[in-house]
């Protein structure tokens, strides 16, 4: 079931990890991605100078990813028909583009 239409980015929170939304917009343009929902945000001890987006666990219909920048972390839920490897590739592409 391949979708050629763009995915949907759900913006429900008032705060997001700095620089995350443009990356998620590019990711939503990828074929096979239905919905991207940024979720819980919180502080962490470590410091990530660059924005990082890493898949953490599979969920029903997609994956949960973790976005990190500076001392902030945010969960991102991605509903997709892509495999984990395909999604990791799409995330890498979205992070590279400016």
C-alpha positions in Angstrom: 0.0 0.0 0.0 2.2 2.8 -1.3 1.0 6.3 -0.8 2.4 9.0 -3.0 0.7 11.8 -1.1 2.5 13.9 1.5 2.4 12.9 5.1 0.8 15.0 7.8 2.7 16.8 10.5 0.6 17.3 13.6 1.6 20.4 15.6 -0.1 20.2 19.0 2.4 21.6 21.4 3.6 25.1 22.0 7.2 24.1 22.4 9.5 21.9 20.3 13.1 21.0 20.2 14.9 23.9 18.4 15.1 23.2 14.7 13.0 20.1 14.8 9.9 21.3 12.9 11.7 22.1 9.5 13.3 18.6 9.6 9.9 17.0 10.3 8.3 19.0 7.5 10.9 17.6 5.1 10.4 14.1 6.5 6.6 14.4 6.0 7.3 14.9 2.3 8.8 11.4 2.0 6.6 8.7 0.4 5.4 6.1 2.8 5.0 8.5 5.8 1.4 9.0 6.9 1.6 11.1 10.1 4.3 12.6 12.3 3.4 13.7 15.8 5.9 15.4 18.1 5.0 14.5 21.7 6.4 14.8 25.2 9.4 17.2 25.7 11.7 17.3 28.6 15.2 18.1 29.9 18.2 15.7 29.8 21.6 15.8 31.5 23.8 15.4 28.4 24.3 18.1 25.8 23.8 17.4 22.1 25.2 20.3 20.1 23.6 19.1 16.8 20.0 18.2 16.3 19.7 14.4 16.4 16.7 12.3 15.5 17.0 8.6 16.3 14.5 5.7 16.1 14.0 4.2 19.5 11.2 1.5 19.4 8.7 0.2 16.9 5.0 1.1 17.7 1.8 -0.1 16.0 1.9 1.3 12.5 5.3 2.9 12.7 8.1 4.0 15.1 8.8 6.2 18.1 11.8 8.4 17.6 13.8 10.6 20.0 14.8 14.1 19.0 17.7 15.8 20.9 19.2 19.2 20.7 21.1 20.9 23.5 19.7 19.8 26.9 16.3 19.0 25.5 14.7 15.8 24.4 11.4 15.2 22.6 9.5 12.1 21.6 8.3 11.9 17.9 5.8 9.4 16.7 6.0 8.4 13.0 3.2 6.4 11.4 4.7 4.9 8.3 4.7 1.9 5.9 8.5 2.2 5.7 10.9 -0.3 7.3 13.1 0.9 10.1 16.1 1.0 7.7 14.1 3.1 5.1 12.9 5.5 7.8 16.5 5.9 9.2 17.6 6.8 5.6 14.8 9.3 5.2 15.6 10.9 8.6 19.3 11.2 7.6 18.3 12.9 4.4 15.9 15.3 6.2 18.6 16.2 8.7 21.2 16.9 6.0 19.0 19.4 4.0 19.0 23.0 5.1 
